[in-house]
Amino acid sequence: MSRRLALVVALAGLAGCYSPPPETKLALTVMADGQLSLDGRPLSLDELRQALAARAGPRYSTLLVIHAAPAVAMPAIQQLVGVAKQTGTAVAFAAAGPAP
């Protein structure tokens, strides 16, 4: 197989892996006591669900960056990820601590 053909085959195989960058990024801070804030505004879990649903667009066009305190329990994080998935929101994790 020529190099050119090998390159075309490799790129074709990766075509399904590409995901465009999100249109919207949101910062969710989770404090040790469980308090949430979205882009600096305090909110409840239900309000978070509503806020993410209101921003719903094409699947995963919104990225929720979670900044969690080290003391936050894993089930709480899993619940937040579940809420994001329900609304078609992509999730990323930042270093421990509040959002910049």
Steps between C-alpha positions, in 0.01 A plus 500: 500500500638841408559761770231721355241223505602403853452860610155518337397175669627622839318832469180329392521279807535805725211688339248355746720602794488871432281707724469871432588735784209596724318821421446582868717439807355517850690479829335306783659534843416236761595598852586249775159558663324415172410854397498556126568808293479531124725771357515655848124494568376273782232250399336173603526168317155553346598849388816354344290246311273780374795722404665222300172403334441864402838507326441169324596510135663242278626212712805596706516856362527616862794408723456496878837532673470368855725653768443287810651535845708194598251412776207459260381138501509302175122428503437877493728536198332205330162665555622820334641307205164323470317832485738619229450182296120533527523843340755404234773705668864393474699484825861578584675517834735773614753501780351490848373828632273782395475617142728788404 
